[in-house]
Structures are given as C-alpha cells and as structure tokens.
C-alpha cells in the first residue's frame, strides 16, 4: 500500500533526510506468520493447563512449586504481550487501516478469551494467608525475588471482587474501556483540519502551533478549535462513559478515590502525589506566570493568545533539523554522559526500532513501547524537524534505554511504576539540553536554548499538574451525574487560567482543547508521572553535578532495577527522598534558576 506523505514531512529527501521505519520482524513477520499461529496455539493450551494445575491449590503449594507457578505465569504474559505488541504497533502505524484495526481487535478478543481461565491467579494468590505468604518468601530466595511485584498485586487485596465478577469484568473488557479507547484513537486519527486552504492531519496541525508565523499559528489554533467543536459530543460521550465506568468499578471495589488505583499501581503514597501537586500549584506564579510575562515582552505583545504559548522566539533559528543531525546531537549527549548509554541506544537507529515519519492515519504523538523482555523496545515519533522534535527523540530514546536495561528483571519485574518510568526519558532530555547549551556560541543561542528548556519543563510540570487537576475535577463531577460538553469545557478552563496566568487571553473554542489529550482516555491520572519524573530528574541532575564521581554506575543500577524496588530504595543511594515535601521544591528551583538566568539577560 502506497502512503501519501503529510504536507509537512519530507522524509527521503531534504531537509529531513531518510526517516527510519519500524521493522517488526523481531516480533513476527506477518499476521499469518507460522510463529504467531504457533504462539496462539501454545497460549491457549498453556492457559488451560495452568488453570487445571493450580486453580484452588495455590495456598497449598510449597515455595518451590509456587516459584514454578509464577515462572509459568510470567511466560504466558510474555507470549501474550508479544502478540499484542505486534498487533498494536502495526495498528498505531496506520490507525485508519481497516485490516490492521480488525487484526488488533481479533487478537485482543482471542487473548482475552484464552486468558480468562487465569483470572483466578491474582484473586486466589491474594487470599493466601499472610503467614503462609511470608513463610514461602523466606523459604526460597528465587521466589522472594518476585516479592515487589507480588506485594503490589496483594496491595489490591482489599479491593478485589468475587471470582465470578472478576472473570465477568475480564471477559467484557474488550467492549468496555478498550473499545472506547479505540473509538477515540480512530476518531482523532481520522480528523482533518483546513488551515489556510490546506488539509492537514492532527499532528501537522498541532505542529503549526510552533510556527514562526503568528498568523499561521492562529489559523491552526482556530482550525483545531473548529474541528474539536464539531466533534465535541463524541469526545464528551467517550469521557462520560469512561469516567462512569471507572466510578462503578471503584465503587464496587471500595477504592477510596478515583486516583487510588493509579497510586496503588504506581506504588506511590497518595500524600507524596499530593505534596508534588501542592508544590507545583503554589509555584505557578514563580514559574509559568513569570515566564510567560517574559515571553510576551520578547514577542512584543501585551497579552498572549493560546497560539503564542509554544511560539518560537523572534531570534530563534527557523531551520529544520535533519534526522542525521538530530541523531548525532542526541547520541553525542548520551555518549558524553556514558559510552554505555550510547551503545545501548545505537541499535534503535540501525535496526528499525524507530518509526519517525509523519504519515496519514499514523497515531499522533510519540512513545516508547517496551514490547516484551525477550525482544526489545520500539520508539514511535512524528518527526517534523523542529528543535522540540530533537528533544522528543532524546526523551523517547531515554525510555528505550531504560526498558532495555530493565529487561533483565524479566516480564513480571521489568515494568517500572509510572512515577519512575519518566526518569530516564527526562534525564535523556536534560543531557541533550546541557550539551547543546555548552556548545552555544553566544548569548542569543543560550537564550533560545534556556527559553526552550523552560517551556518544555513548564509543559512537563505545570501543564501536566493542571491536567491532573482537570481529571480530578472531571471524575469528581461525573459522580454527581452526566456532564455536558459545556460542563467539561468549564472544568478545563478553570485549570488553564490558573496555571497559565493573567498574561493569557483565551480564544473562543479553546475550551474544547481537552478533547484530544490521549492520556485522559487511555490512562486516567497518568499525567502526574511526568511532573514526578521532571522533579525527580532535576534533583538527580543536581546530585550528578554535586558528586559526578560514580554517579553513572548508581544511575544504571537504578534503571536496571525496573520495578523491583520502591522509589525510596531507588533514590536512597543518591541521598534523595521523594516523600520529603522539600524534595519537590528542589526540583522546581532548577526551573526558577533558568528563569532567573533569562531575566538577567534582559538587564
């Protein structure tokens, strides 16, 4: 199938160069590959055998038998994850391709059906008496290695339902949240926007919000507002349904708040997240309000419109950054920190582990998908040659490096809680930024780089905490009844005005911009992880500057740990503690310091 290029992408020629595309053969070579059919057959047989061997018997297993049960469970997760990774990655390359959408749905349905006999495992494991569990952990060191993951599973013990209800929810999951997620993805990918007579997809239209031409930025913002407004009832229905489904599930489980399941999954205490949120909100005047006032001055404006938020500075270089230059910029920064980091990152470029080109129907945004621990991660970008795209490459490659290092923990322990999942990605950005800042030849370059970094940090910290507050308000309001699009619009605007500050005016239609944020749909309350990661990395980087000797070894040990340790244990070697409210002020002070430097340049 021949794909039309997006009007803003020039892959295969100047100025971006040849942009890489995924080679998914390391997962499977085709939808009907013999290996995939073999794995499906194995999975069906093994799930049935597993239930026959262990259902109703977990509490009576010896420690060595329990270890074998967990190892078998882990292998099932790996094979199922491999199949769904292949189906999902192909789908995200072309979400509007009917055959790929059908294949993903079919695989989802099959794996849900095949794995239904395993629902008993978590439920029954959580009913094992504490004394029996502790004795087993103490009797077998290999079993005890899995304890962090098992403890996280047992943290849900007070909130699990009957076996019959849990099996019912498992079976109906394909027509619940995942179906609404798919509707959202396909709707977003299928939207087109008329910008000055040119028809663009969402990624190219959002990209124009960073265009040097203010009229072009305004035209793209108004096109986004127009199309979101025309589709707002669909997006409202998606959010209403998912929030209500979550409320029902949380109520039946007895979870104390809409955020509780995310905190439990992240293995982070609610008070730690609350301390982060409060520190950021208190800092709005010192961060975003102060910076955007500066930006208005640079742009020669009394007030900023929403299309000015990510505008380039007047003195900013408007040239596009070609792919080869982006690669060398990031790789040199990684190698400057550690040759080992660059060595881990290199195969992403050389072996088809990155898909960078903007294409019709391709999912917007960027991500790094770990697939399974026996294969390797894949990175998706929508690379358009902007300086921010270079930082996005540094960010997602950091995820990839983290995922490669954590893979040694195995399927059950490799996955890092979201609070720490952004550590390597944001650290990769910081390394790249510092390298570029050091290479700057004059104050004008330094100013542009500092301003860009401050904007990225505000987008990561201030914007994401505002998103988190929006979600908190949305889920709280939905508990009182159906929300109209106007209700959701009002909640959105309440956090936007507070976080961005008094220098902003908001055009008609901006109230609909909540509609395209995928995290609200796919991963409720995920967004605070970005702010958590940024604050953590700022503190980490300060520790690196204070004591660079031996830092790399401690850093790689932290990444290799994956999900095998709590954040307190991971940060202790660096003398850091995220449960200390002052910890977040340290991270925020780095952003303030950059703004101080920018203000000093005005004198």
Buried (B, 14 or more C-beta within 10 A) or exposed (E): EEEEBBEBBBBEEEEBBEBBBBBBEBBBBEBEBEEBEEBBEEBBEBBEEBBEEBBEEBBEBEBEBBBBBBBBBBBBBBBBBBBBBBBBBBBBBBBBBEEBBEBBBEBBEBBBBBBBBBBBBBBBBBEBEEEBBEEBBEBBEEBBBBBBBBEBBBBBBEBBBEBEBBBBBBBEEBEBBBBBBBBBBBBBBBBEBBBEEBEBBBBBBBBBBBBEEBEBBBBBBBBBBBBBBEBBEBBBBBBBBBBBEBBEBBEEBEBEBBBBBBBBBBBBBBEBBBBBBEBBBEBBEBBBBBBBEBBBEBBEBEEBBBBBBBBBBEEBEEEBBBBEBBBEBBBBBBBBBBEBBBEBBBBBBEEBBBBBBBBBBBBBBBBBBBBBBBBBBBBBBBBBBBBBBBBBBBBBBBBBBBBBBBBEBBBBBBBBBBBBBBBBBBBBBBBBBBBBBEEBEEEBBBBBBBBBBBBBBBBBBBBBBBBBBBBBBBBBBBEEEEBEBEBBBBBBBBBBEBBBBEBBEBEEBBBBBBBBBBBBBBBBBBBBBBBBBBBBBBBBBBBBEEEEEEBBEBBBEBBBBBBBBBBEEBBEBBEBBBEEBEBBBBBBBBBBEBBEBBEEBEE
